[in-house]
Amino acid sequence: MNITVDVNELNTEFIVKLKGEIDAYTAPKLRESLFPISEQDNVSIIIDLTEVSYMDSTGLGVFVGAFKSVRAHNGEFTLIGLSERLRRLFDITGLADIIDIKSGTEGGLE
């Protein structure tokens, strides 16, 4: 199990492309990549999950923590490119009502 985290920065916007599986083994790497960014003021983070094949509750916890941190620093947090399976995970947990989730991938727009 592995995850690749690719962060592209343009001013205060960060596009984070993830590839692989997000679980108890890979979540720490994801957390190490996201949290320093999430603690910046007025930042916009777009996370592309197009190439994520699996995610468990540990991954959800990382996203919730990063989301809370971004919002506390007056930023924006958006998820894009979710598969049906991942979208269902966010729907079932109620997180889809809180976190901005877009169906399109280009610039986070539908």
N, C-alpha and C positions, 0 to 999 in steps of 0.2 A: 504494500500500500504506500502510495506516494502522492505528493501534491506539488505542483509548480505554481509559484506566485510571481506574476509579472506586473510590476507597478510602473505606469507611465504618468508623468506629472506635466501639467500645463498650467502654470500660475498656481491658482488655488484649487484646481480640479485634478483629481487623481482617478485614473481608470485602472482598476485592479482586475487582471484576467487570471482566473484560476483554472487549473487543469488537474484532474485526478479525483481522488476521494478525500472527503473531509470527515475524519473520525477521531477517536481518542488519540491515535498515534500522530496524525498530521495537524490536528487543531493547534498545538503549541506553535508550530511554524507559521500558521496563518495568523495567529494572535500576535506574534512578534512582528509581522509585517504590517498589520492593520492598526494596532494601538498607537504607535508613535504618530501616525498620520491623523488618527481620529482625535488626538489631543490638541491639534492645531486649531486656531480660531478661524471661523468663517470658511472652512474647507468644504469642498464638495467631493464625495467619494462615490464612484460608480463601480459596482462590483459585477463583473461579467461571469456568470456561472454556466455559460454555454457548454463548456467542456468538463463540467463536474458530473461524474457518473454516479456518485453516491454521497450521501450526507446523513449523519446521525445526530442525536441530540447535542453532542459535544459541539458540533459545527453550529447548530442553532444558538448555543450559548455564546460562542465567539461573536456571531453576528449581532446578537442582542447587546452584548457588552460594547461592541464598537458603535452600534447605533446610538446607545445612550450617551457615550462619550462625545460623539459628533454633535448630537443635539444639545448637550450641555455647553458646547463651545460654539453654538449658533451656526452649525453647519448643516449640510444636506447629505443624506445617505440613501442610495438607490441601488436596488438589485435588478439586474437584467439577465436575459437569456436562460431563465429557469426551464428545466424540462417539466413535463407533466408531473412526474414523481416528486420533484423538489417543490413545485408550486403547491401540490397537495399537502406536503409537509408543513408549509407556511400557512396554508388555509386551515388545516386541522388544529394547529396550535394557536390560531388567532393572530399570529404575527403579520399576516397579510393585511390586516386591518390597521396595523401600526406602521409597518415599514413600507416605504414606497417601492413597489414592484412594477416594472415595465415589461411588456411582452417583447418589445423590439430590442435590438442590440446596438444599432448605430446611434451613438451619443445618448443612449438611454431613452430614446424617444420611441413612441409607438407608431 
